[in-house]
């Protein structure tokens, strides 16, 4: 999960709280009071961690030399919508290939490449060279155009 940084360590907070709860349980507090204390101890840090997150998760990746608007036009020009649904790209509503509506949140390109700009640009330029046997064709996209296309795809969250 790329997600929210405050939530990445929530399990550590739970472990600490559970240790405190065990200490209280063994030493000082009646059962009903322990439950109330645990609920308060649990709710506070969890609410803080969640409040530190925005709904969009991490910022979109930046692609060096990539222009988002140009990338959007290039996705239409290369007719990527013949296989993919791509929000914001005219006539890109196909379901033959995977939808790209949340591409910027995905962890992998083509199911096996880490989703970094360099990997995505290589994929767009020559998919069969990156993943032999892929149904995605080589459309003759230049590396420069691929950078622009990647810049747009990373805005899709």
NORSUL-V849606 format. One record per residue. N is the residue number from 0. RES is the residue in three letters. PSI is psi as a letter, one per 30 degrees, with the letter a starting at -180 (none if undefined). Layout:
# NORSUL-V849606
N;RES;PSI / N;RES;PSI
This chain:
# NORSUL-V849606
0;UNK;k / 1;UNK;e / 2;UNK;a / 3;UNK;k / 4;UNK;e / 5;UNK;f / 6;UNK;f / 7;UNK;f / 8;UNK;g / 9;UNK;e / 10;UNK;e / 11;UNK;e / 12;UNK;e / 13;UNK;e / 14;UNK;e / 15;UNK;e / 16;UNK;e / 17;UNK;e / 18;UNK;e / 19;UNK;e / 20;UNK;e / 21;UNK;e / 22;UNK;e / 23;UNK;e / 24;UNK;e / 25;UNK;f / 26;UNK;e / 27;UNK;f / 28;UNK;k / 29;UNK;l / 30;UNK;e / 31;UNK;e / 32;UNK;e / 33;UNK;e / 34;UNK;e / 35;UNK;e / 36;UNK;e / 37;UNK;e / 38;UNK;e / 39;UNK;e / 40;UNK;e / 41;UNK;e / 42;UNK;e / 43;UNK;d / 44;UNK;e / 45;UNK;e / 46;UNK;e / 47;UNK;e / 48;UNK;e / 49;UNK;e / 50;UNK;f / 51;UNK;g / 52;UNK;k / 53;UNK;l / 54;UNK;f / 55;UNK;f / 56;UNK;a / 57;UNK;l / 58;UNK;l / 59;UNK;k / 60;UNK;k / 61;UNK;k / 62;UNK;j / 63;UNK;k / 64;UNK;g / 65;UNK;k / 66;UNK;j / 67;UNK;e / 68;UNK;e / 69;UNK;e / 70;UNK;e / 71;UNK;e / 72;UNK;e / 73;UNK;e / 74;UNK;e / 75;UNK;e / 76;UNK;e / 77;UNK;g / 78;UNK;h / 79;UNK;f / 80;UNK;f / 81;UNK;f / 82;UNK;f / 83;UNK;l / 84;UNK;k / 85;UNK;j / 86;UNK;k / 87;UNK;f / 88;UNK;k / 89;UNK;k / 90;UNK;g / 91;UNK;i / 92;UNK;g / 93;UNK;l / 94;UNK;g / 95;UNK;e / 96;UNK;l / 97;UNK;k / 98;UNK;k / 99;UNK;g / 100;UNK;f / 101;UNK;h / 102;UNK;e / 103;UNK;f / 104;UNK;f / 105;UNK;k / 106;UNK;f / 107;UNK;l / 108;UNK;k / 109;UNK;g / 110;UNK;f / 111;UNK;f / 112;UNK;k / 113;UNK;k / 114;UNK;i / 115;UNK;l / 116;UNK;e / 117;UNK;e / 118;UNK;e / 119;UNK;e / 120;UNK;e / 121;UNK;e / 122;UNK;e / 123;UNK;e / 124;UNK;e / 125;UNK;i / 126;UNK;e / 127;UNK;f / 128;UNK;e / 129;UNK;e / 130;UNK;i / 131;UNK;k / 132;UNK;f / 133;UNK;k / 134;UNK;f / 135;UNK;k / 136;UNK;l / 137;UNK;j / 138;UNK;g / 139;UNK;g / 140;UNK;k / 141;UNK;l / 142;UNK;e / 143;UNK;e / 144;UNK;e / 145;UNK;e / 146;UNK;e / 147;UNK;e / 148;UNK;e / 149;UNK;e / 150;UNK;e / 151;UNK;e / 152;UNK;e / 153;UNK;f / 154;UNK;f / 155;UNK;j / 156;UNK;none
